[in-house]
Amino acid sequence: MTDDLLAQLEAVASSGFQPVTAGALTVPLRPVTLVECLRILRRFPALKAALIGGEADEASILDVLLDSGPEAVAALVAAAAGKPSADYEAVIARLPDDVLIPLVHATIQLTAPEGIEPFFARLTKLAGVAGMAEAPAAAPAGKRIRKAA
């Protein structure tokens, strides 16, 4: 790979950050990529079981993330911050709720601006390709993912 191409790829990978205010902090966040999501789901099988092929909305996804423990939440926010490392995850996991919850909500909004249903349809398809889940031909009746009002 040439240095010019590498620089171009790095510029694309580094773009898309938006400042998000949470408590007294302003944190630059970007959408979490599908590949990053798959890595997080692989690390947290209970989260994968709840999200891949299930019924969810933005509020229930936040609940699932919070119920899955600080490690899953920290991994998601660290990926959105472009800092997917154990050091960043450890700090994020210790943030107070009044800071953490807005960061998680902003991460979901940035990652799935078109809504949860299209995002999870793509994620489920990619998970099927990656051998993490069966890629369904269509969502079963009553199993629609909906955007919270």
Residue frames as a rotation matrix with the C-alpha (Angstrom) as fourth column:
MET 1
0.593 0.805 0.000 0.00
0.805 -0.593 0.000 0.00
0.000 0.000 -1.000 0.00
THR 2
-0.213 -0.676 0.705 1.45
0.602 -0.659 -0.450 3.36
0.769 0.329 0.548 -0.94
ASP 3
-0.773 -0.140 -0.618 1.86
0.602 -0.466 -0.648 6.10
-0.198 -0.874 0.445 1.65
ASP 4
-0.878 0.478 -0.023 -0.60
-0.452 -0.812 0.369 8.28
0.157 0.335 0.929 -0.31
LEU 5
-0.167 0.843 -0.511 -3.29
-0.124 0.496 0.860 5.60
0.978 0.207 0.022 -0.27
LEU 6
-0.310 -0.014 -0.951 -2.65
0.851 0.442 -0.284 4.92
0.424 -0.897 -0.125 3.41
ALA 7
-0.958 -0.055 -0.283 -3.01
0.180 -0.880 -0.439 8.65
-0.225 -0.471 0.853 4.16
GLN 8
-0.614 0.784 -0.088 -6.28
-0.570 -0.363 0.737 8.75
0.546 0.503 0.670 2.20
LEU 9
-0.058 0.571 -0.819 -7.64
0.322 0.787 0.526 5.73
0.945 -0.234 -0.229 4.04
GLU 10
-0.588 -0.230 -0.775 -6.61
0.805 -0.075 -0.588 7.22
0.077 -0.970 0.230 7.39
ALA 11
-0.967 0.254 0.020 -8.36
-0.255 -0.967 -0.001 10.50
0.019 -0.006 1.000 6.51
VAL 12
-0.230 0.928 -0.293 -11.59
-0.407 0.182 0.895 8.65
0.884 0.326 0.336 5.76
ALA 13
-0.053 0.168 -0.984 -11.30
0.656 0.749 0.093 6.53
0.753 -0.640 -0.150 8.91
SER 14
-0.726 -0.328 -0.604 -10.68
0.682 -0.454 -0.573 9.66
-0.087 -0.828 0.553 11.01
SER 15
-0.846 0.447 0.289 -13.63
-0.277 -0.834 0.478 11.64
0.455 0.324 0.829 9.62
GLY 16
-0.117 0.947 -0.300 -17.17
0.157 0.316 0.936 11.81
0.981 0.062 -0.185 10.88
PHE 17
-0.560 -0.103 -0.822 -16.47
0.816 0.102 -0.569 12.83
0.143 -0.989 0.027 14.48
GLN 18
0.092 0.630 0.771 -19.03
0.128 -0.775 0.618 15.15
0.987 0.042 -0.152 16.08
PRO 19
-0.871 -0.399 0.288 -18.70
-0.203 -0.242 -0.949 16.82
0.448 -0.885 0.129 19.48
VAL 20
0.159 0.899 -0.409 -21.16
0.302 0.350 0.887 15.40
0.940 -0.264 -0.215 22.01
THR 21
-0.494 -0.255 0.831 -21.73
-0.620 -0.567 -0.542 17.14
0.610 -0.783 0.121 25.32
ALA 22
0.327 0.505 -0.799 -22.35
0.313 0.740 0.596 14.86
0.892 -0.444 0.084 28.28
GLY 23
0.625 -0.100 -0.774 -22.31
0.756 -0.169 0.633 16.50
-0.194 -0.981 -0.030 31.68
ALA 24
0.641 -0.475 -0.603 -19.23
-0.220 -0.866 0.449 18.70
-0.735 -0.156 -0.660 31.84
LEU 25
-0.361 -0.825 0.435 -17.49
0.178 0.398 0.900 16.78
-0.916 0.402 0.003 29.04
THR 26
0.602 0.406 -0.687 -17.46
-0.684 -0.181 -0.707 17.30
-0.411 0.896 0.169 25.30
VAL 27
-0.166 -0.591 0.790 -16.43
-0.075 0.806 0.587 14.07
-0.983 0.038 -0.178 23.60
PRO 28
-0.249 0.069 -0.966 -15.84
-0.955 -0.182 0.234 13.66
-0.160 0.981 0.111 19.87
LEU 29
-0.200 0.270 0.942 -17.85
-0.066 0.955 -0.288 10.63
-0.978 -0.120 -0.173 18.70
ARG 30
-0.563 0.059 -0.824 -18.42
-0.826 -0.063 0.560 9.03
-0.019 0.996 0.084 15.31
PRO 31
0.595 0.785 -0.174 -20.64
-0.793 0.609 0.036 6.24
0.134 0.117 0.984 14.05
VAL 32
-0.146 -0.548 0.824 -19.53
-0.519 0.751 0.408 2.77
-0.842 -0.368 -0.394 15.11
THR 33
-0.416 -0.063 -0.907 -18.82
-0.895 0.204 0.396 0.70
0.160 0.977 -0.142 12.00
LEU 34
0.680 0.686 -0.261 -20.54
-0.661 0.726 0.187 -2.60
0.317 0.046 0.947 11.29
VAL 35
0.193 -0.692 -0.696 -17.23
0.113 0.720 -0.685 -4.43
0.975 0.053 0.217 11.71
GLU 36
-0.756 -0.433 0.491 -16.69
-0.384 -0.313 -0.868 -2.78
0.529 -0.845 0.071 15.10
CYS 37
0.076 0.879 0.471 -20.22
-0.995 0.039 0.089 -3.78
0.060 -0.475 0.878 16.10
LEU 38
0.691 0.150 -0.707 -19.52
-0.277 0.959 -0.067 -7.38
0.668 0.242 0.704 15.13
ARG 39
-0.364 -0.893 -0.264 -16.34
0.072 0.256 -0.964 -7.36
0.928 -0.370 -0.029 17.23
ILE 40
-0.636 0.206 0.744 -18.30
-0.748 -0.401 -0.529 -6.04
0.190 -0.893 0.409 20.21
LEU 41
0.471 0.882 -0.008 -21.05
-0.868 0.464 0.177 -8.64
0.159 -0.076 0.984 19.72
ARG 42
0.348 -0.427 -0.835 -18.44
-0.036 0.883 -0.467 -11.39
0.937 0.192 0.292 19.53
ARG 43
-0.725 -0.668 0.166 -17.03
-0.134 -0.100 -0.986 -10.23
0.675 -0.737 -0.017 22.87
PHE 44
-0.754 0.540 0.374 -20.48
-0.529 -0.161 -0.833 -10.10
-0.390 -0.826 0.407 24.49
PRO 45
-0.938 0.331 -0.098 -22.58
0.189 0.731 0.656 -13.10
0.289 0.597 -0.749 23.39
ALA 46
-0.361 0.861 -0.360 -25.61
0.797 0.083 -0.599 -12.13
-0.485 -0.502 -0.716 25.53
LEU 47
-0.224 0.217 -0.950 -25.72
-0.261 -0.953 -0.156 -8.78
-0.939 0.213 0.270 23.79
LYS 48
-0.884 -0.137 -0.447 -25.52
-0.466 0.178 0.867 -10.54
-0.040 0.974 -0.221 20.41
ALA 49
-0.786 0.617 -0.041 -28.39
0.615 0.787 0.057 -12.84
0.068 0.020 -0.998 21.34
ALA 50
-0.157 0.757 -0.634 -30.54
0.568 -0.456 -0.685 -9.89
-0.808 -0.468 -0.359 22.37
LEU 51
-0.104 0.043 -0.994 -29.87
-0.403 -0.915 0.003 -7.77
-0.909 0.401 0.112 19.31
ILE 52
-0.853 -0.264 -0.451 -29.38
-0.512 0.247 0.823 -10.05
-0.106 0.933 -0.345 16.31
GLY 53
-0.742 0.591 -0.317 -32.76
0.120 0.581 0.805 -11.01
0.660 0.559 -0.502 14.94
GLY 54
-0.521 0.572 -0.633 -34.74
0.830 0.165 -0.533 -9.75
-0.201 -0.803 -0.561 17.93
GLU 55
0.376 0.691 0.617 -37.27
0.680 -0.658 0.323 -6.98
0.630 0.298 -0.717 18.36
ALA 56
-0.231 -0.522 -0.821 -35.80
0.907 -0.420 0.012 -3.73
-0.351 -0.742 0.571 19.65
ASP 57
0.761 0.268 0.591 -36.12
0.462 -0.863 -0.203 0.01
0.456 0.428 -0.781 19.57
GLU 58
0.020 -0.849 0.528 -33.63
-0.043 -0.528 -0.848 2.70
0.999 -0.006 -0.047 20.56
ALA 59
0.224 0.127 0.966 -34.80
-0.910 -0.328 0.254 2.76
0.349 -0.936 0.042 24.19
SER 60
0.948 0.169 0.271 -34.71
-0.267 0.885 0.382 -1.02
-0.175 -0.434 0.884 24.59
ILE 61
0.560 -0.825 -0.076 -31.26
0.417 0.360 -0.835 -1.21
0.716 0.436 0.545 23.00
LEU 62
-0.086 -0.547 0.832 -30.03
-0.555 -0.668 -0.496 1.29
0.828 -0.504 -0.246 25.58
ASP 63
0.557 0.369 0.744 -31.57
-0.828 0.309 0.467 -0.91
-0.058 -0.877 0.478 28.29
VAL 64
0.968 -0.221 -0.121 -29.90
0.190 0.955 -0.226 -4.02
0.166 0.196 0.966 26.84
LEU 65
0.200 -0.953 0.228 -26.54
0.155 -0.199 -0.968 -2.28
0.967 0.229 0.108 26.74
LEU 66
-0.065 -0.196 0.978 -26.88
-0.839 -0.520 -0.160 -1.06
0.540 -0.831 -0.130 30.31
ASP 67
0.763 0.411 0.499 -28.03
-0.619 0.687 0.381 -4.50
-0.186 -0.600 0.778 31.50
SER 68
0.840 -0.477 -0.257 -25.12
0.230 0.743 -0.629 -6.18
0.491 0.469 0.734 29.70
GLY 69
0.556 -0.621 -0.553 -22.75
0.739 0.064 0.671 -4.45
-0.381 -0.781 0.494 32.04
PRO 70
0.664 -0.319 -0.676 -20.30
-0.213 -0.948 0.238 -1.63
-0.717 -0.014 -0.697 31.92
GLU 71
-0.364 -0.876 0.315 -17.88
0.102 0.298 0.949 -3.56
-0.926 0.378 -0.019 29.72
ALA 72
-0.173 0.371 0.912 -20.26
0.957 0.283 0.066 -3.74
-0.234 0.884 -0.404 26.74
VAL 73
0.859 0.498 -0.119 -21.29
0.475 -0.862 -0.177 -0.11
-0.190 0.096 -0.977 27.11
ALA 74
0.398 -0.798 -0.452 -17.67
-0.224 -0.563 0.796 0.98
-0.890 -0.216 -0.403 27.44
ALA 75
-0.449 -0.566 0.692 -16.67
0.501 0.482 0.719 -1.00
-0.740 0.669 0.067 24.34
LEU 76
0.278 0.655 0.702 -19.42
0.960 -0.163 -0.228 0.67
-0.035 0.738 -0.674 22.29
VAL 77
0.957 0.098 -0.275 -18.57
0.128 -0.987 0.093 4.21
-0.262 -0.124 -0.957 23.42
ALA 78
0.104 -0.990 -0.096 -14.82
-0.078 -0.104 0.992 3.62
-0.992 -0.096 -0.088 23.08
ALA 79
-0.316 -0.159 0.935 -15.36
0.844 0.404 0.354 2.48
-0.434 0.901 0.006 19.48
ALA 80
0.644 0.634 0.428 -17.45
0.754 -0.620 -0.218 5.61
0.127 0.463 -0.877 18.77
ALA 81
0.834 -0.412 -0.367 -14.68
-0.168 -0.824 0.542 7.73
-0.525 -0.390 -0.756 20.28
GLY 82
0.755 -0.568 -0.327 -12.17
-0.321 0.115 -0.940 6.01
0.572 0.815 -0.096 17.99
LYS 83
-0.226 -0.823 0.522 -10.34
-0.905 -0.020 -0.424 4.61
0.359 -0.568 -0.740 21.02
PRO 84
0.759 0.595 -0.264 -11.21
-0.475 0.784 0.399 0.91
0.444 -0.178 0.878 21.19
SER 85
-0.298 -0.889 -0.348 -8.70
-0.172 0.409 -0.896 -0.09
0.939 -0.207 -0.275 23.85
ALA 86
0.089 0.280 -0.956 -8.81
0.791 0.564 0.239 -1.61
0.605 -0.777 -0.171 27.31
ASP 87
-0.783 -0.441 -0.439 -7.49
0.619 -0.620 -0.482 1.61
-0.060 -0.649 0.758 28.85
TYR 88
-0.837 0.521 0.169 -10.28
-0.425 -0.813 0.398 3.75
0.345 0.261 0.902 27.37
GLU 89
-0.049 0.859 -0.510 -12.93
0.013 0.511 0.859 1.15
0.999 0.035 -0.037 28.11
ALA 90
-0.286 -0.120 -0.951 -11.85
0.889 0.337 -0.310 1.03
0.358 -0.934 0.010 31.77
VAL 91
-0.969 -0.074 -0.237 -12.22
0.159 -0.916 -0.367 4.80
-0.190 -0.393 0.900 32.14
ILE 92
-0.606 0.793 -0.055 -15.55
-0.513 -0.338 0.789 4.89
0.607 0.506 0.612 30.26
ALA 93
-0.132 0.559 -0.819 -16.92
0.413 0.782 0.467 2.08
0.901 -0.277 -0.335 32.44
ARG 94
-0.464 -0.111 -0.879 -16.36
0.885 -0.099 -0.455 4.25
-0.036 -0.989 0.144 35.52
LEU 95
-0.879 0.166 0.446 -18.16
-0.027 -0.953 0.302 7.34
0.475 0.254 0.843 34.17
PRO 96
-0.721 0.692 -0.004 -21.23
-0.032 -0.039 -0.999 8.45
-0.692 -0.720 0.050 36.12
ASP 97
-0.237 0.728 0.643 -24.62
0.838 0.488 -0.244 7.79
-0.492 0.481 -0.726 34.54
ASP 98
0.624 0.541 -0.564 -25.27
0.240 -0.819 -0.521 11.47
-0.744 0.190 -0.641 33.78
VAL 99
-0.077 -0.706 -0.704 -22.23
-0.774 -0.403 0.489 11.38
-0.629 0.583 -0.515 31.49
LEU 100
-0.823 -0.358 0.440 -22.39
-0.098 0.854 0.510 7.79
-0.559 0.377 -0.739 30.23
ILE 101
-0.064 0.887 0.457 -26.06
0.600 0.400 -0.692 7.62
-0.797 0.230 -0.558 29.22
PRO 102
0.666 0.302 -0.683 -25.87
-0.293 -0.736 -0.611 10.67
-0.687 0.606 -0.401 26.89
LEU 103
-0.339 -0.851 -0.401 -22.72
-0.812 0.049 0.582 9.21
-0.475 0.522 -0.708 25.31
VAL 104
-0.730 0.143 0.668 -24.45
0.255 0.964 0.072 5.87
-0.633 0.223 -0.741 24.68
HIS 105
0.358 0.934 0.000 -27.54
0.430 -0.164 -0.888 7.60
-0.829 0.318 -0.460 23.30
ALA 106
0.440 -0.264 -0.858 -25.41
-0.666 -0.738 -0.114 9.79
-0.603 0.621 -0.500 20.99
THR 107
-0.682 -0.719 0.134 -23.45
-0.483 0.581 0.655 6.72
-0.549 0.382 -0.743 19.85
ILE 108
-0.351 0.647 0.677 -26.70
0.594 0.713 -0.373 4.96
-0.724 0.271 -0.635 18.87
GLN 109
0.637 0.632 -0.441 -27.98
0.115 -0.644 -0.756 8.09
-0.762 0.431 -0.483 17.08
LEU 110
0.100 -0.693 -0.714 -24.70
-0.834 -0.450 0.320 8.55
-0.543 0.563 -0.623 15.16
THR 111
-0.772 -0.488 0.408 -24.40
-0.271 0.833 0.483 4.85
-0.575 0.263 -0.775 14.31
ALA 112
-0.597 0.650 0.469 -27.98
0.786 0.591 0.182 4.37
-0.159 0.477 -0.864 13.13
PRO 113
-0.828 0.260 -0.497 -29.25
-0.186 -0.963 -0.195 7.76
-0.529 -0.069 0.846 11.92
GLU 114
-0.652 0.601 -0.462 -31.66
-0.546 0.051 0.836 6.05
0.527 0.797 0.295 9.50
GLY 115
0.421 0.791 0.444 -33.15
-0.885 0.251 0.392 4.14
0.198 -0.558 0.806 12.41
ILE 116
-0.173 -0.479 0.861 -32.47
-0.755 0.626 0.196 0.92
-0.633 -0.616 -0.470 14.21
GLU 117
0.638 0.528 0.560 -34.28
-0.114 0.784 -0.610 -1.39
-0.761 0.325 0.561 11.77
PRO 118
0.922 -0.309 -0.231 -32.09
-0.226 0.052 -0.973 -0.74
0.313 0.950 -0.022 8.70
PHE 119
0.068 -0.949 0.308 -28.94
-0.961 -0.145 -0.235 -0.78
0.267 -0.280 -0.922 10.82
PHE 120
-0.162 -0.122 0.979 -29.74
-0.648 0.762 -0.012 -4.12
-0.745 -0.636 -0.202 12.44
ALA 121
0.896 0.416 0.155 -30.82
-0.132 0.582 -0.802 -5.58
-0.424 0.699 0.576 9.11
ARG 122
0.593 -0.763 -0.256 -27.33
-0.518 -0.118 -0.847 -4.79
0.617 0.635 -0.465 7.77
LEU 123
-0.201 -0.689 0.696 -25.69
-0.979 0.134 -0.151 -6.00
0.011 -0.713 -0.702 10.98
THR 124
0.344 0.419 0.840 -27.67
-0.458 0.856 -0.239 -9.27
-0.820 -0.302 0.487 10.93
LYS 125
0.988 -0.007 -0.152 -26.72
-0.139 0.365 -0.921 -9.85
0.062 0.931 0.359 7.30
LEU 126
0.240 -0.971 0.011 -23.05
-0.703 -0.181 -0.688 -9.19
0.670 0.157 -0.726 8.05
ALA 127
-0.112 -0.217 0.970 -23.22
-0.903 0.429 -0.008 -11.41
-0.415 -0.877 -0.244 11.15
GLY 128
0.787 0.451 0.422 -24.55
-0.224 0.845 -0.485 -14.19
-0.575 0.287 0.766 8.92
VAL 129
0.785 -0.573 -0.238 -21.66
-0.253 0.054 -0.966 -13.72
0.566 0.818 -0.103 6.51
ALA 130
-0.122 -0.877 0.465 -19.26
-0.848 -0.151 -0.508 -13.77
0.516 -0.456 -0.725 9.47
GLY 131
-0.304 0.057 -0.951 -20.84
0.119 0.993 0.021 -17.00
0.945 -0.107 -0.309 10.75
MET 132
-0.984 -0.081 0.160 -22.19
-0.135 -0.254 -0.958 -15.33
0.118 -0.964 0.239 13.90
ALA 133
-0.316 0.940 0.127 -25.88
-0.266 0.041 -0.963 -15.71
-0.911 -0.338 0.237 13.05
GLU 134
-0.336 0.325 0.884 -28.13
0.861 0.486 0.148 -17.01
-0.382 0.811 -0.443 10.35
ALA 135
-0.919 0.050 -0.392 -28.82
-0.183 -0.932 0.312 -14.23
-0.350 0.358 0.866 7.85
PRO 136
-0.209 0.921 0.328 -32.62
0.433 0.388 -0.814 -14.26
-0.877 -0.028 -0.480 7.54
ALA 137
-0.572 0.107 0.813 -34.24
0.803 -0.130 0.582 -13.67
0.168 0.986 -0.011 4.17
ALA 138
-0.200 0.551 0.810 -36.79
-0.069 -0.833 0.550 -11.37
0.977 0.055 0.205 5.81
ALA 139
-0.884 -0.053 0.463 -37.75
-0.451 -0.154 -0.879 -10.35
0.119 -0.987 0.112 9.31
PRO 140
-0.692 0.670 -0.268 -40.46
0.650 0.740 0.172 -12.63
0.314 -0.055 -0.948 10.68
ALA 141
0.036 0.808 0.588 -43.88
0.103 -0.589 0.802 -11.07
0.994 0.031 -0.105 11.31
GLY 142
0.922 0.382 -0.058 -43.98
0.123 -0.148 0.981 -9.43
0.367 -0.912 -0.184 14.72
LYS 143
0.429 -0.848 -0.310 -40.21
0.806 0.205 0.555 -9.20
-0.407 -0.489 0.772 14.90
ARG 144
0.501 -0.188 0.845 -39.82
0.535 -0.700 -0.473 -5.73
0.680 0.689 -0.250 13.42
ILE 145
-0.340 -0.640 -0.688 -37.28
0.921 -0.374 -0.108 -3.40
-0.189 -0.671 0.717 14.90
ARG 146
0.515 0.652 0.556 -38.78
0.726 -0.677 0.120 0.01
0.455 0.342 -0.822 15.41
LYS 147
-0.583 -0.661 0.472 -37.43
0.355 -0.730 -0.584 3.46
0.731 -0.172 0.660 16.11
ALA 148
-0.374 0.420 -0.827 -38.46
0.899 -0.056 -0.434 4.85
-0.228 -0.906 -0.356 19.50
ALA 149
0.424 0.633 0.648 -40.84
0.724 -0.667 0.178 7.79
0.545 0.394 -0.740 19.43
